[in-house]
Structures are given as C-alpha cells and as structure tokens.
Amino acid sequence: MAIKALKQTVSISEMQKMIHQWKKRGINDPTITKLLDLYLGMPAYMNTQGMYPLCNFYDIRLSLRFAYTSTLITAVTNCQSFGMVWDDTHTKIIAFYSPLWHQKKKETPQDSAQKTPQDLAFNNNIIYNINNIYPPEDSRKEDPDGKHTPDKAENTKADPSPATEFFHRLNTTPEDKKQVLVPIIDRIAAGRNYTRPRALQTLVILVNRFLIPHFDSNPRFDKSTHTGRIIWLKNLMKTSRGQAMLEQAAARMGQEVEKELEEKRRTRRAFRPISPAEWKAPDSGTRYYDDPIDGKVEIPGDAPPRPTETAIWNVLSHEWIDTAP
C-alpha cells in the first residue's frame, strides 16, 4: 500500500520563510534544493510510517549526490525542519522525517501495548554500511554480574543476516578490520589510483551489493565460525569470482564519480552571476566565454559585463565588440 503525505498543499509564504531560515542557518543553495526534495517527500526512500530510515541513508546520499552520508545527516540536522528519531541511548540518529509525511504523537500505554514486532524491530532492521557514520550496535546488554540480559524487544526483533552481522563485526573489531578490510581497501586504492575515501566508498559497494548477497545465498556460511568466515572471504578475494565482484564494484563507483563530475561541470556552466552571456568559475572567480575559434576565452576581472552572446573582448581597445552580422 502506497503511503500518502499528511499535507497535500503547502503555502508559498511558508516555503519562502523556511528557505530563508535555512540560509540563516548556513545551508547553501545546492543543499537547499536537496533538502526541499526530502521535505516535500521522496516516498521511494521512506518506510510505511513516512520516515526515512537508517537503512536508506546511503541510497538517499547517492540519489541526492551528497559527498558523504555524514554530510546528508549534518544538513538535515542543521536546517532544523525535520523530525529526528534517535536510538535508546540518544547517541545516533536512526531515522528522520518531514512533518508533511509523518506526525509525531505522544505514546500512551495502550499504544505501547499494541506495537507490532516490526515496530519493535525498527532500530535493528537495517542494511549494514561500512561507510555509515551510525553503524549498528550490538543490542545485547550486560547486567552488573556480567551475564547476558535480554533486551526487551530481543525476542521479537528481526536479526541481521549472517553476512551482515559478519561484516559489522569485521568493521567494529580493530584487529579484524586491519587484517581483512584494510588490505582490500589498499588493493582498491593501489589498483585504480583512488584516494583512501574513494577506495572506502568502493569497498562499501563491494560489501553491500556483492559480498553480503553472495554469502547469504550459501547456507554453509551461517554454520561457519567467525574465523572460518574470514578465511572464506580471503580465499574468495583471491579467486576470479572475487576479482569480478571487485571490478563490478569499481565500475559502479566509476559511474558515481562520473555523475559527480558531470554535476560539477553542469553547476560550473550554469554559474553566470555577472552576465547571461558569460560564465564565472565558482572556485577561482575567473570570468570566461566560449569562442567558436579561440575556444575558452578569459575575461579581465575589471571588464564590463559581456553584452551579448556574439560579443568578443578586444585586448587592444579593452572593450566589447559585437560580431553579429
């Protein structure tokens, strides 16, 4: 069943006021556009409650072209227009929502008693992401005597898959991470001349899109010990099958890089603060225009705005000359 927005119309004055508030809070124009998409609603990334859950943060980041998942969460938090859902210890955000799609209400004892297993499992029903700034935590708690105390929702929550749990343990155990994951990151960085952050992003794709489904599809993986799983992973990465997975992950990473570069090029070519007939590089401040013969022509900083698309800059007379017939 498709979810519907709680509010079908939004006043123009309300949106203008919100955008002005975002600017005062340090949100730049490109980010404002992305936040508007989230605020007005992207149902494909929502759960049935109309919220954006933790398991979709990474996909949202890719869709809206945020550099990192942390950048997405920082923007959502700083604009102060979204509702935030924290974990039990209030140390990490497990979901956020637009007030147009979800309305928080006070929980009564009757509501608590009517919670479904899916509701109770919300905190833990996630897809693991190595690059996520909010990694899933072990829900087990120890009592003062050091014995295991079942969590109140432990008997009803949906457990992560064996492969998801395995990679989470690798990432949160320094020794295992150094022994298993870091060499893969080094291999990716060296083989493709990637920066460390880029190699890590490729590893995220490799784990989530290829390795986790691969191991979960084999019933023997669930019966293996943690040490056995590490050996299994190491051996797999030495085979042609593992190399093919890595190549596919790198190809997807390449597609994302190309999309980011294209977006940067598009943004640069759309920046015309001085005249519609010229461009200005946002980073260097250099003004320029395209000439059919000379190609890219730089404009002196003190030159008046280029008057027309056919005007050329005369370096001798220091003035614009219109070449239109």
C-alpha positions in Angstrom: 0.0 0.0 0.0 1.5 3.3 -1.1 2.0 5.9 1.6 0.4 9.4 1.3 1.5 12.8 2.5 -0.4 14.1 5.5 -0.5 17.5 3.9 -1.2 17.8 0.2 -0.6 21.5 -0.2 2.0 23.9 1.2 1.7 27.7 1.1 4.2 29.7 -0.8 4.9 32.0 2.1 5.5 29.0 4.4 8.1 27.6 2.0 9.8 31.0 1.5 10.0 31.5 5.2 11.6 28.1 5.7 14.1 28.6 2.9 15.2 32.0 4.4 15.6 30.2 7.8 17.8 27.6 6.2 20.0 30.3 4.7 20.4 31.9 8.1 21.4 28.6 9.5 24.3 28.3 7.0 22.6 26.0 4.3 23.9 26.8 0.8 21.8 26.9 -2.3 22.6 23.5 -3.8 21.9 21.8 -0.4 18.6 23.7 0.0 17.4 22.1 -3.3 18.2 18.7 -1.9 16.5 19.4 1.4 13.4 20.6 -0.4 13.2 17.2 -2.2 13.4 15.4 1.2 11.0 17.8 2.9 8.3 17.6 0.1 8.8 13.9 0.1 10.7 11.1 -1.6 8.4 8.1 -0.9 10.8 5.6 -2.5 13.2 6.0 0.4 10.5 6.1 3.2 9.2 3.3 5.3 5.5 2.6 5.9 5.5 5.2 8.7 6.5 8.0 6.3 10.0 8.2 7.7 13.5 8.0 6.1 15.1 5.0 8.0 18.7 4.4 8.7 18.9 1.6 6.1 18.1 4.1 3.3 20.6 6.9 4.3 23.3 5.6 2.0 20.9 5.4 -1.0 19.5 8.8 -0.3 23.0 10.1 -0.2 23.7 8.7 -3.7 20.4 9.9 -5.1 20.8 13.5 -3.9 24.6 13.5 -4.6 25.8 14.3 -1.1 29.5 13.7 -0.8 29.1 11.6 2.3 26.3 10.1 4.4 27.6 12.3 7.3 27.1 15.4 5.0 23.4 14.4 4.4 22.7 14.0 8.2 24.5 17.2 9.0 22.4 19.1 6.5 19.1 17.5 7.8 20.1 18.3 11.4 21.3 21.8 10.9 18.2 23.0 8.9 16.1 22.2 12.0 13.0 21.4 9.9 12.9 17.6 10.1 11.9 15.4 12.9 14.8 13.2 14.2 14.5 9.7 15.7 17.3 8.7 18.0 18.2 5.3 19.4 17.6 4.4 23.0 20.9 5.9 24.2 20.3 9.1 22.2 23.8 8.7 20.6 22.8 8.2 16.9 20.0 9.1 14.5 18.2 6.0 13.2 15.6 7.9 11.1 14.3 11.4 10.2 11.1 12.6 8.7 9.3 15.5 7.1 6.3 16.9 9.1 4.4 16.7 5.8 4.7 12.9 5.8 4.9 11.9 9.5 3.5 13.5 12.6 5.0 12.5 15.9 2.5 11.8 18.7 2.8 11.1 22.3 2.8 7.4 23.1 0.2 6.1 25.5 0.4 2.8 27.5 -2.2 1.4 25.1 -0.1 2.4 22.0 3.0 0.7 23.5 1.0 -2.5 24.1 -0.2 -2.5 20.5 3.2 -2.3 19.0 3.9 -4.9 16.3 7.1 -6.9 16.1 8.0 -4.8 13.0 7.8 -1.6 15.2 9.9 -3.1 17.9 12.5 -4.3 15.3 12.8 -0.8 13.7 16.1 0.0 15.4 17.8 -3.2 14.3 16.2 -3.9 10.9 19.0 -2.2 8.9 21.3 -2.9 6.0 24.9 -2.6 7.1 27.0 0.1 5.6 30.7 0.3 6.4 30.8 4.0 5.4 27.8 4.9 7.6 28.6 7.3 10.4 26.0 5.5 12.5 27.0 1.8 12.5 24.5 -0.7 14.1 25.3 -1.6 17.7 25.0 -4.9 19.5 21.6 -4.8 21.2 22.7 -7.1 24.0 23.2 -5.6 27.4 25.2 -7.0 30.3 24.0 -6.9 33.8 26.3 -5.9 36.8 27.3 -9.6 37.2 28.5 -9.8 33.6 25.6 -12.1 32.5 23.6 -11.5 29.4 20.3 -9.7 29.9 17.9 -10.0 27.0 16.7 -6.7 25.5 13.0 -6.0 26.0 12.5 -6.5 22.2 15.0 -9.2 21.7 12.5 -12.0 21.2 10.6 -10.1 18.5 13.2 -8.1 16.5 14.4 -9.0 13.1 18.0 -10.1 13.3 20.5 -9.0 10.7 21.6 -11.7 8.2 24.7 -13.8 8.9 26.7 -11.9 6.3 25.6 -8.5 7.5 26.5 -9.5 11.1 29.9 -10.8 9.9 30.9 -7.6 8.1 29.6 -5.5 11.0 31.9 -7.4 13.3 34.8 -7.0 11.0 34.3 -3.3 10.9 33.9 -2.8 14.6 36.8 -5.1 15.7 40.1 -3.2 15.1 42.2 -6.4 14.7 39.8 -7.9 12.2 39.4 -4.7 10.3 43.2 -4.3 10.0 43.6 -7.9 9.0 40.7 -8.2 6.5 39.2 -5.0 5.3 42.2 -2.6 5.2 44.1 -4.9 2.7 41.1 -4.8 0.4 41.0 -1.0 0.6 44.7 -0.9 -0.1 44.2 -3.2 -3.1 41.4 -1.0 -4.5 43.4 2.3 -3.9 46.6 0.9 -5.5 45.0 -0.8 -8.4 42.9 2.2 -9.5 44.9 5.1 -8.1 42.0 6.0 -5.9 42.2 8.2 -2.8 41.5 6.4 0.5 38.0 7.9 0.8 37.2 6.8 -2.7 38.6 3.3 -2.1 36.5 3.1 1.0 33.4 4.0 -0.9 34.2 1.3 -3.4 34.5 -1.2 -0.6 31.1 -0.2 0.7 29.6 -1.0 -2.7 31.5 -4.3 -2.9 30.2 -5.4 0.6 26.6 -4.3 0.3 25.9 -5.1 -3.3 28.0 -8.2 -3.9 29.6 -9.9 -0.9 26.7 -9.8 1.5 24.2 -11.3 -1.1 26.9 -13.8 -2.1 27.5 -15.2 1.4 23.8 -15.0 2.4 22.9 -17.2 -0.5 25.1 -20.0 0.8 23.6 -22.0 3.7 27.1 -23.1 4.8 28.0 -19.6 5.7 25.6 -19.4 8.6 27.1 -22.6 10.1 30.7 -21.3 9.8 32.7 -19.9 12.7 33.9 -16.3 12.6 37.4 -17.4 11.8 36.2 -19.7 9.1 34.2 -16.9 7.6 37.4 -14.7 7.5 39.3 -17.4 5.7 36.4 -17.9 3.3 36.4 -14.2 2.5 40.1 -14.0 2.0 40.1 -17.0 -0.3 37.2 -15.6 -2.3 39.0 -12.4 -3.0 41.9 -14.4 -4.4 39.7 -16.1 -7.0 38.4 -14.8 -10.4 34.9 -14.6 -8.8 36.1 -12.2 -6.1 38.1 -10.2 -8.7 35.0 -9.9 -10.9 32.9 -8.7 -7.9 35.6 -6.1 -7.2 35.6 -5.0 -10.8 31.8 -4.6 -10.8 32.0 -2.6 -7.6 34.7 -0.4 -9.1 32.6 0.1 -12.2 29.7 1.3 -10.2 32.0 3.6 -8.3 33.2 4.9 -11.6 29.6 5.6 -12.6 29.1 7.6 -9.4 32.3 9.5 -9.9 31.3 10.4 -13.5 27.9 11.5 -12.3 29.5 13.8 -9.7 31.9 15.2 -12.2 29.1 15.9 -14.7 27.1 17.6 -11.9 30.1 19.8 -11.1 30.6 20.6 -14.8 26.9 21.4 -15.1 27.0 23.6 -12.0 30.0 25.5 -13.2 28.5 26.1 -16.6 25.3 27.4 -15.0 27.1 30.0 -12.9 26.5 33.3 -14.6 26.4 36.0 -11.8 27.7 38.9 -14.0 26.0 38.4 -17.4 23.9 35.8 -19.1 26.4 35.8 -21.9 29.4 34.7 -19.8 30.4 32.3 -17.1 32.4 32.5 -13.9 34.3 29.7 -12.2 32.9 29.5 -8.6 36.3 28.4 -7.2 38.7 30.7 -8.9 36.4 33.6 -9.8 37.7 33.6 -13.3 35.3 35.0 -15.9 35.2 33.5 -19.4 33.2 32.9 -22.5 33.2 30.4 -25.4 34.6 31.5 -28.8 34.0 29.3 -31.9 37.6 29.9 -33.0 39.7 30.5 -29.9 37.7 28.2 -27.5 37.6 29.3 -23.9 38.5 33.0 -23.6 39.2 34.6 -20.2 37.7 37.9 -19.4 39.6 40.5 -17.3 38.1 41.0 -13.9 37.5 44.7 -14.4 35.8 44.3 -17.8 32.2 45.3 -18.0 29.6 42.5 -18.4 29.6 40.8 -21.7 26.6 42.4 -23.5 25.7 39.6 -26.0 26.5 36.0 -27.0 28.3 37.3 -30.1 30.5 39.9 -28.4 34.2 39.3 -28.2 36.8 41.1 -26.0 39.3 43.3 -27.8 42.5 43.1 -25.8 43.9 46.3 -27.5 40.9 48.7 -27.1 39.7 46.9 -23.8 36.2 46.9 -24.9 33.5 44.5 -26.1 32.9 44.3 -29.9 29.7 42.7 -31.2 30.4 40.4 -34.1 26.8 39.8 -35.0 26.1 40.3 -38.7 
